[in-house]
């Protein structure tokens, strides 16, 4: 079977992708994510999958796990793992509508990562139409909480991955059109300051502002960044009334490292900032952590195999270890051969300029089909 001759058509694929993009699915809106899961479950069932709907927990939406008929059904095969949640709140379509100009198409979540998820389904569909039986059984798992660190579905992802031989993750392609075979470690934190309120219209100096102290801590935390471990504070909420010195302020922080030992040291630095003695108390709570994923021989083999297939398409496929965590952090850290960033080419993810290069739908779809058709 010559996978390069499969009749992928980017324009047709874009039409099929559009309903997914116009179904907004921000992580924190479980109902919205579940509406997206409904669409995905239908499209998977329409190409012959057996659908398992796994209820959400911790306030997040459901997951969809789909398995396709195969003579070796139930044996280790290929897992395609993706997430259907996005960072864009409901209403983003009014600012970032589905819109095409030439080879670019915009929309919330179109690059990260609904475009990659959709081309994966199209790859399965094209192989079916061509009468090609994949050497290994294929499972697709779509989850609802990757954009906030996968607090609810990590165990599900790991358990499903351990039942398979390979993991393919269609996150967006790298800037040079490459793939990812390793990712840095990431730790998240919740920060809180507790101040002493007072009526600001009388004399604010009599109180102790939680917002003021958080501002100081923000600078202190980000100044801890080194080449080995970076720190950032990106979300802050504080105060309720402008005429009252703030009693509480909360924030979210993130640290990232190329090596696990550097992340562990960074976590220790962050936790050492806890302070119950000062007039404004400062509390740090550690959140979810993505472990370092360093390329092992299995992931290197996957890349070599994918690069050979890309060469048949006239493409180069460099591999990278980089930041920007994904659920491949978990599968790769388990030692399961994993290859990430097999999705669409584009730019602007997480912004109001998020878009894809339309022709990459067919290009990367063929690459995914080639992997499914040849991995053993």
N, C-alpha and C positions, 0 to 999 in steps of 0.2 A: 504494500500500500504506500503510495506516494502522498504523504500528508500535505506536501506543498501545493498539490493540485485540488485540495478540498475547496469547494466553492464558498468560502467565507466572503461576505459582502458587508463592508463597514456601514454603508448607508442603511441597509436592512437591520443590522445589529443596533444601530443608533435608534431606530424606530422602536425596537423591542426594549431598549434600555430606558427610553423616555419615561414610561410610567413609574419605573423605579426611582428616577430622579425627582419626579413630581410628587412622590410620596415621601414627604419630609420625615426624618426619623432621628431626631436628636436623642442622645443617650438617656437623658434624664426624663424623657417622656415615654414611659413603657407602652402606653396605648398607641402612640405614633410608631414606635419600633415594631409593635405587633402587627400593625397594618402593613408595614413593609414585609414582615415575615410571612404574612398571608400571601402577598404577591409572589414572593420567592418560592413558597411551598407549592403554589399552584403551578408555576413554571417548571419546577422540578418534577412534580407529579405528571405534568403533560409530556415529559420525555421519559416516562417510565419508572421513576424512582419510587421506592417505598418510603413514605414520609413518617418521621418520628418528631412530634412536637413536644419539646421539653419545657415545662413551665419555668418562668423566670423566678428569681429570688432576689432578696435584698432590695426590692423595689425596681428592679430592671425588667426588661421585656423577656420574651421567650427565646429559645434557640430552636433551630430547625436542623435535624440531621437526616440526610437522605442517602439511601443505598440503592445501587442499581443491580438488576439481575446479572448473575455471572455464574459460570460453572463452578467457580471456587468461592462462592458467596460465603462470607463469614471468616475467610482466611485473610492473613495480612495482605494489604494492598496499598492503594494510594489514597491519602486523605487530602482533599482540597479544603483548606480552612480560611474562612473570611469572616468579616464582621459587617453588620448592616446598620450599625449606629453611626451617626455623624456628629461633628461638633457644632453644626449649624442649628440654631433654635428655630422653632416653628415661626413661619412668616418670612424666612430668608428668601423664599422664592420671589417675593415682591421686589427684593433688591438684587437677587441673583437668579433670574428666571432661566429656565431651559432655553438656550439660544445658540444658534449655530451661525458662524461666519467662516466661510471657506472650510479649512481643515480643522478649525477649532470649535469646540462646543463647551458651553458653560453650564453650570448647575451645581447646587449643593450636594456634595458627596459623590460627584461624578468621577473624580479622580481617586478619592479616598473613601471607600474603595469599591463603590457599586459598579464602576466600569470593569474592574478586574473580575469581580464576582460574576457579572453577566457574561463576559467572554468565556469564562470557564464553563458555564452552562451551554454556551453555543458550541464550544469544543466537543462536549459530550454529544450534543445534538448532531453535529456534522459527522462524527464517527458512526453514530447510529444509522444515519441516512446512507452512509457509504457501505454499510454492512460490515464494519470493522469491529471485531471483538477485542477489547483491551486484554493484554496478557494478565493483568492483575485486576481484581475488583476495585471499584471506585466508590468512595464515600465523600459526601459534601457536608460540611458543618458550617452553618452561619450562626454567629453569636451576637449579643446585643450590647456589649459593654467594653469593647476594646479601647475606646477613646478616653476612658477614665481608668485605664490600667487593668481591666479584666478582673475586677474583684469578685464577680459572681460566677464566672464560668471557667476559671483556670483549671479546676479539677476536671470538668467535663472535657475540655480541650486535651488535657494531658491523658486522660483515660482513653479517649478516642484515638489519639495519636499512637499510644502504646499498642493498640490493636492493629496498627498498620506498619508497612515497611518504609514508606516515604511520605513526606508532608510537603505539599506545594501550597504556597501562600501568594495569592494574586494582589498583594499591596502594590501601590504605584511603582512603576519602573524608576530607576535612579535617573539623575539628570542627563547622564550620557547614554541612556537606554539600556543600562545594565541591570543586574540582579544583585541580591544581597545574600551572602552566605554566612554572615555573622552580625550581631548587633551588640551595642554597648548595654551595660546595666543601668537601670533607672530605679530610683526610689522616690516615693511621694510622701509628703508630710502635711498634716494639718496643724496650723499655728493658731494660738489664741492669746490675746492679752486681756487682762482683767484690771480695770482702772478704778478710780474713785470718782463718782459723779458729783457734780455740783451745778447749780444754776449759773450758766455762763453769763447771764445778764447782770449778775451781782458782782462776782469776781472769779473768773475762771482759774486764777492762780491758786485758789483754795482746793481745787480738785487735782486729779492726776489722770491725764487723758490716755485711754487705751489706744486711740488712733495714733497719737503722737509717738507712743512707745513702739507701735507696730512699724511706723515709718522708720524709726531708728533701727529696728531689728532687720528690716528689709535691706538696708544698706549694709549692715554687719554681715548678714547671710550671703548676699551676693559678692561681697568683698572676700569671702572665703574661697572663691573660685580659683582653681589652679589649672594647669594643663592636664593634671591627672583626674580632677574631679570638679565639675562645674555645679553651681547652685543658682537657682532662679526663683523669684516669687512673682506669680503672675495673676493671682486672684485675691482681692481684698474686699471685705465688707466690714464697715464699722459705723457706729453711732446711729441714733434714731432721730434726734432733734438738734437743730443747729444751736438752740439756746441752752443746751445741756452738755457739759463736758462728758465725753463718751466713757461708758463703763465697760464696754466690750468691743473687741475687734477680732475678726478671724481672717485667716489667709491660707492659701495653699502654696506649697513650695515643692520643688523638684530638684533632685541631684542626679548627675549622669557621669559614668566613668567607663573607660575602655576595659578595665580589669576589675574583677570582683573584689580584690583586696583593697583597691582604691575606693570603691564604693563603700565597702564596710567601714573604712576609716572616715569617709565623709559622713556616714550615718552616725558614727560616734561623735563627730564634731557637732552635728546638728542636735543630737539628743543632749549633749552637754550644755546647750543653751537654756535648758529648763531652769526657771528661776521662780522659787516660791517665797523668796525673802524680800525682794524689793517692793516698793510702794505699788508698782504696777507689775503684777505677776505675769510671767511668760510661760506658756505651756506648749510643748511640742509632742505631737502624737505621730508615730510612724504609720504610714499607710502601706499600700501594696507596693511590691518590688518586682521588677522584671530582672531576672538573672542575666549575667553575661552569657551570650551565645557565641562561642568561638568555633570556627569551621573545623569539623573533624573530617576524616577520610571519606565518610559517607556523603557529607554535604559537598565536598570537593568533587566526588564522583558525579553527583547530581549536576553540578555546574558544568563539568566537562561534557557530560552527556547533552545537556541543554545547549551548550555552546556549539556542539557539533550539529545539532538540529537547526540552530539559528544560522549557521554557516550555509546550510542547504537553502535557507531563505534569503541568502545574500546579506546577512546581518552579522555584526559583531556583538558579543554578549559578555562584557567585562563583569567581574564579580567584585564586591566590596564588603568590608566590614564597616558599619557606620552606626550613627545614632538614630533617634526616632524609633522607639521601641515598637514591637509588634508581637502578635501571639506566637510568632516563630521563635521569640526568645525562650518560651517555655518548651516547645518541642525540640528545638536545637540543644538547649541545655540538658535535656534528657538523653541526648546522644542519638536521637532519631534523625537520619539524613533528611535535611530540610532545605528548601530553596525558596527564598522570599523575593518580593518585588517582581513577580511575574506578570503584573497587571499593566495597565495602560500607561502610555507616555503622556505627560502633561505638565502643568505648573499651577502654582497658586493654591495648593491644598490648604485647607483650614482658613481661607480668606475669601473675600467677596470677588476674587478673581480666579476662583478654582475652575480649571478647564482641562480638557483633554485634546490630544491630537487624534482626530476621528479615524484616520487610517491605521492607527495603532490597535484599534479594536480587532480588525482582521489579522493584522501582523502578529499580535500577541496571542490571538485566538488560535492561529495555526501552530504557534510554538507550544501552547498548552496541549493542543490535540496531538502534536508529535510526541510530547512527553507521555501522555496517557496511552498512546498506541505502541510505544516502544520500551517503556520501563518494565523490567522483569524482576 
